[in-house]
Amino acid sequence: MLHAAAEVFPLVKTGGLADVVAALPPALERAGADTRLLLPGLPAIVDALEQQRAVCEIGPAFGAARVTLRRGQLPSSHMPAYVIDAPYLYRRGGGPYQDASGVDWPDNLQRFALLGWVAAHLAAGELDAAWAPDVLHAHDWHAALACAYMAAHPSGACRSVFTIHNLAYQGHFALADFALLGLPASFGAPSGLEFHGQLALMKAGLQFARRVTTVSPTHAREIATPEFGFGLDGVIRDRGADVSGILNGVDGKVWNPQHDPALVVSYGADALAGKLQCKRALQREAGLEPRAEAPLFGLVSRLTAQKGVDLLLAALPALLGSGAQLFVLGSGDRALEAALQTAARAHPGRVAARIGYDEALAHRLIAGSDVILVPSRFEPCGLTQMYGLRYGTLPLVRRVGGLADTVVDAGDAARATGFVFDAATPEALSDAMLRTAHAFRGPDAWQAMMRRAMAQDLSWDAAAASYLALYAQAAAG
C-alpha cells in the first residue's frame, strides 16, 4: 500500500488529516501489509527524514528544475516514506498550503500536481525498481490527481483508493491552467475535473479512483445529499456503492492519559483522581478560578463557522449562567478570534482563550476539561471528541458525521458517553450545555459515563481491517 498525502503528524499538521496519515499506515503494517508513504518535500518533512537516500532523479517537472525522489524513515514511527525533494516548489516558509500571511501559494496547482504525478508513477513501478504497490491510497484533494493520472494510463496493475477528509476544501484552480497538468483534454470536461468553470482537484479522486471513502459511515451518507455535498453530491451519488465510510481511530501511543508526557499527572478509568489534578492545573494555566465544582468546557478547534464557534459565542451567556467555565484553544477566522478574546476580557476567571495552536496544551486542555465541545455544522469524522472519550472528558457534539457515530447521548443511560444536540442553532446548543452542566452535578452518573467512554476501543486496528478489506475489493474489482 502506498499512501500519498500532503501532511503527517508531528512534522506538518493543519488538522486531522495529519493524524490519520501518521496512524493508519502503522496500523496496516501491524495487520501484515507492506505500507509506505509519499509526501511532498516540505522543509519539516525532508529535513526530518531519517536514513534517507536518493531513489531516482526525476529531473525538471511542473516548473521545478530539479526533482529528486528520496526514501527514508519517519522519525517517530520509523515508517518507510518517500519524499519528493523539489526545493523550487516546496522549500519555503509559511504553511503547506499558504504563506505566513494566510494567502494561498500561487503555484499550488503545480505543487500538488507533482505530488499526484509522482504517486501515479510510483504506482506504475517506474520510479523504484525494488518496490511497487498493489494499491495507491490518495488522501484529500492534495493527492487526488494521482487517481486521474492513473486513469489516463490504465495499463498498470495498481488500483486507486481515494479518501475524502473534508469535502468543503476541494482544491479549486483556474480552468485555463488545465494544460499545466499534462492530462488528456477530456479530463478537463465536466465528467473530469471541471466544476462550475473551474478545476476542482477533489473531483479527480471522486471521478477516477476505484473506490472512494470518507472517514465515517454517517458522513458517507451525508455527502450524497445537497446539504453536505458542497455541490459534488451528484458526482458522489453517481458512484453508488463505490463510496463508503470507515471510521477513524485514535493513536493510543499519542493519546493516552496513562502515559501522556504533557500532563501534570497521569490517570485512568480506575484512577480518576488524577483527572481532577489535571483540571486544577489547567485552571491555573488558563487564569480561570480554581473551582472544582464548576464544569469546565474546553474547545480545541479551528475557529470557523464550520466548527460552530459562532454558535458557541451566541450560547455563551447560557453557559456562564450555569456556573460553568470555558477555555478555548485554536485559530482561524479573525472575527471569531477577536470575539473570543473580547469574551475572555469581559469574563476574567470564567472564560479563557488562547489564539494559535500548541500540541502539548491541547493535550492538557482535553485532560483538564470536564467537557469537550464539538458543535460543528458538519464533521466528517472528528478526532477531538474521540480524544475526549479516551481522556474521560465527555463530548458535547452535534449529531452529524462521525460525531453521531462515536457519541451516545446521556438520554440513553445504559450506553451514554456524552451529550448530543441536533439543530445548528444557539438555542439548541444552549439547551445541551445547560443539560450537561446539570448532569455534572450528579457525580456518580457522571463518573459512570466517564468510565464507559474510556473503556471503548477507539484504536486504529478495526479501521485497518476495514481498509484492508476495501483494498482487496479495489484490487479485484
N, C-alpha and C positions, 0 to 999 in steps of 0.2 A: 504494500500500500504506500502510495506517495501522497502526502498531504501538502497542498500548496496554499499559503496564506500570507497575509501582509504583516502580521504581528504575532508575538509569542511572549507569554509571561515567563520570567520577570524582565526580559530585555526591552521589549516595546509593548506598551499596553495603553489602549484608549478605552477599552470596555471589555465585556465578557468574552469576545472573540479570542483574545489573547489567552484567557484562562482555559478555554476549550482546546485550543491548539497545543497548549502545554500539557494538558491532562489526558486527552483522548489517545494520542499515539502511544504513550507508555502503557495505557490500559490494553490497547490492541496487542502490544508486544507481550504483555503478561498472558494474553489469551493465545499466544503462539504465532502471531502474524509478524512477518518481516516488514517493518514500518520505518519510513524515513520522511523527513520534512523538506520542503523547498521554501526558502524565504528570500525576500529582497535584501540586498547588501546595505541596509541602513547602518550607520556607524555603530549603534549599540549592539547590533547583531554581528556584523562582520568582525568587529574588534573583540567580541567575546567568544567567538567560535574556537573551540579547543582542538588541538591536533589537526589543524586544517592543512589541506594540500590542494593544489590545483588539479581539477579533473580534466578540464579542457579549456582551451582558448577559443571563445566563440567569435571574437572579432567585433567589428562595428555592427550595431543594431539599434534601431529606434532612437537615433540621434546620438548615441554614445559611441565614441571612437574605440573604446576598449571594454569588452565584456568578458569576464572570466568566471567559469563555474568552479566553485570550491566545495570541498566536502570536509566535514569535521564532526564535532560533537557539541551539543548544547551543554553549557557548564553545569547546570543544576541537575538535569535528568540524564545526561550522557546519551541522549537520543541522537542517532545519526541524522545529520542535516546537511543539505546542500544550500549554499548561499550564492546568489547572483552578485558578483562583485562588479558593479558598473558605477564608478565614482561620479561620473558626469550626471547620472540620474538619481543616485541615492545618497551620496556622501554630502550632506548639508545639514545645517542646524534646523531648529523647529521640530515639528512632529512628522509622522509618516505620511500625512495627507495635506498638511497645511504648514505655512511658515509660522514664525514666532508671533505674528500679529493675528493669526487665525484666518488668513487668506489661503484658499486652495492653491497648491503649486500649479503654475500654468501648464506644465508638461505632465500632469498626472496621467493623461491618456497614454503617453509613451511609457511612463514608468510602470504602469500596471499591465499594459500590453506586453511588455518584456517579461513580466512575471508569468503571464499565461502562456506566452510563446515558448519560453524555456520549459515550463511544465509539460507542454504538449510534446516537445522534442525529447525530453527525458522519458515520457510515457512511451514514445515510439522506439526507445532503445538507442537513440542516436548520439547521446552525449556521454553516457557512462557505459563503456563496453562491458563492465563487470556486473551491471545490475540494470534491470528494467522491471517496472511494476506491472501487476495484473490489473490494478485499479488505481486511478487517479482521483483523489478526493479534493475538490476545489472548494475553498471557503469564501463565501460572500463575493460581492461584485469585484473586489480587487483581483481575484484569481479566476473569475468566471470565463474570461476569454480563452482559457485553456480548453474549455469544452467546445468552443467554436473552432479553434484551430484543429482539434482532434476530429471534429465532424467534417472539416474541409478536406481532411486526408484520412479517410476511414479504414485504411488497409491494415492498421496495426491491431494487435490482439488486446491491448489495454482498453478498459472501459472506464467511463467517467461517472462520478457521483458529485453532485453539487449541493451544498448546504447553504440555505438562507439563514443568516443570523439576524438580520434586521432589514426587512423589505422596504422600510422608509428611505434607506440610503441605497440608491440604485446605480450610482456612477454615471451621471449624465454628462455628455460632451457634445460638441457641435457636430452635426451630421456631415458638414463639409470636411471634417477631419477623418472621415471613414477610410480614406485612401492610405492613411498612415499605418493602418493595421495590417495591410498585406493580405486581406481575405478576399475571396471571390465577391463580385459585385452583388450577387444575390443575397449575401449575408447582411447587406445594408438595407434590405427591404423590411416592411412591417413583419414579415414572417421570420425575420432575423433580429437585428439589433435596433432597428428604427423604432422610436417611441415618441409620438407627437412631435415630429420634426427634429428630434434629437437622437443621439445614440444613448442607449441605456445598457451598460455593460452587464447589469444583472440579468438582462434577457438572454445573454449568451449562455448562462447556466440553465435558465428556465427552458429555453428552446432546445438546447443541444445535448445536455447531459443525459446519460442513460437512465439515471434515477435522480430525483430531486428530494431533498429532505429539509425539514426545518426542525427547530430544537425543542418542540413539544408536540404531543398529539393534538391538543386542543388548538394550537396555533396553526397546525397543518389544515385544519378545517376552516379556521377563521380567514386565512389568506385567500381562500376561494370565494370570498364574499366582497361586495363593494366597500363595506365599512372598513375592512382591514387589508384589502388587496392593493391599495395605493396605485390603482389604475392597471395593475397586472393580474387582476383576479380572473379575467377571461383566459389569459395565457395559462394560468395555473389550473383552471377548470379543464382546459383542453388536454392537459397532461394526465388527468384522471388518476388512475391507481398508481401511476409512476411517482406521485407525490405522497410522502408520508412524514410522520413526526416521530422523532426519537428524543426522549427527554435527556437533557444534560445531566451530568453528575457533579460531584464536588471532589476536589483533590484532597483526600484525607491527610496527606502529609503537610499540606499548606494550611488547611482549615481544620484544626483540631484543638479544642480548648484544653485538652490534657497535655499537649506538647507544643504550645504556641509561644515562641520566644518574645512576642510583642506584649504579652500580658504580664501584669504585675504578679499574678499568682495563677496557677493552673487550677482547673476544676473539671468535674464530670457529672454525669447524671446521678451518681451515688455520693457526690461530694459537692453539693451546690453552694456551700458557704463561701467558696472561693469566688463565685459569681458576684456576691454582694460586695466583696472586697474590690473586684474589678469596677463595680458601679461607683463605689466611693472614690476610687482613684480617677475615674473618668469625670466625675463631677468636679473634683479639684482641678483637673487639667483644663476643663472647659469653662471654669469660673461659675459653675452652677451651685446653687445652695445645696449643702450636704444633707439632703433629706432622703433617708432610706424609704420612707413611706410614700414618696411621690413617684408615680410611674414615670420612668424616663423613656421617651420615644426618641429613636435615632433614625436618621436618614443618611444613607451613603449613596450618592447618585450623581449622574449628570443632571444639571439644574435646567431642565427643559419642560415644556408643556407636555411632551410625550410621557414624561415620568410623573406627571400630576403635581408638580411643585406649586403651580398656581392654585390648585385645589387645596393644598396644604396651607398656603398663606391665607386663603379665604376662610378656612376652617380653624385657623389658629386661635381666635377668641374662645371657641368651644373647648379646645384642648387646654388652654390655660385656665378656663373656668372650672375644669375638672380637677385642678390642682396638679396637673402633670407638668413635666419639663420636656424640652426639645433641644436636641443637638444635631446640627446638620453639617455634613462634610461633602463638598463637591464643587464643581464649577460648570459654567455653561452660559446660558442666556444672561447678559449683563443686567437686564432689568430685574430678573429674578434674584441674581446675586445681591443687587443693591437692596431689594425689598427684604431679603433675609437679614442682611446686615442692619437695616433700619429696625427690624423687629427685635434683633438682639440688643440694640441700644435702648429700645423702648422698654424692654423687659429684662433688665440685668438680673442674673441669678436664676432666671427661668428659661431663657432662650439663648442658645449659643450657635454661632455659625462660623465655620472655617472654610474660606474660599480657596480652592485648589484641591490637590489630591495627595494623600500621604498614605501609603500602603499600611504601614505599621499602625497609624492612627485609625485606619479603617478597621483593623482587627480589634483594637482596644474599644472602639465605639460599638462594634457589634457585640463584643463580650460584655461591656459595661451597661448597655441599654437593657431595659426590660422588654421593649417592643421595637421591632424593626419595621419601618414604614416602606411600603412599595405600592403607592396609589396610582399606578400607571394607567394611562388611557389605553395603551396596548403594550404587551410584553411578550415577545416570542417565547422566551423561557424564564429569564430572570435567574440570576445566581444569588443575589443578595438575600432573598427570602430563604434560600437553601442554606446559606451560611448561617442565617439566624436560627434555623431549625437545628443545625449542628451545635450551636452555642447556647441552646435553650433560651434564645431571645425570640419571643413569639412574634411571628409575622402578622402585620395588618396589611392586607392586599386587596386589590380589585379582582373580581372574578373574570380574568382574561388570560389567554395563553397558558404559559407554564405556571403562572400563579394559581390558576384554577386546578392544575394537575398536581400541585405539590402541597397545598394548604387546605386543611379541613376546618370549617368554621366551628366556633365554640358551641353553636347550637346543637351539634352532634356530639353529645357529651362523651360517648364511648370512644370516639375516634379523633376528637378535636386536637388540632395542633396550632391554632391561631384564629384569626378573625378575618372575615371576608365581607366585602360590600359589592354592590352591583353597579349602580348608576355613577357615571363620572361627573358628579356634582359636589360642591362643597357641603351641601346638606347631608348627602349620603355618607361622605367621609366623616363629617362631624358626628353623626349618629354612631358610626362604627368606633370612633375614638372614645366617645363617652361610654359606649358599651365595654370597650377594652379597659378603660380606667376603672369602671365599676368592677369588672372581673378581677382586676389586680388586687382589689381589697378582700378577695377570698383566697387566702394563701394556699389552702390545701388543694383546691381545684386548680389553681394556677400552677402549682408545682407538679401536679399530675400531668397537666398539659406539657410542661417543660420536659418532663422525663419521656413522655410519649414522642415528643418532637425529636429529642436527642437519640432515641432508640431506633429511628428509621435508618434503613440502608440507603444512603444517598451516594454511594461510591460510583465510579465510572465503569465498574465491571459489567453491570447489567447493560449499560449503553453500548459498551464494546461488543458484547454478544449480539445485540441487535444490529449494530453496524456490520459485523462480520456476516450475518445472515443476508443483509441487504447487498453487500459486496458480491456474495455468491450469486444472488439473483441477477445483479447487473452483469456479471461476467458470463452468465449462462443465457441471458435474455437475448 
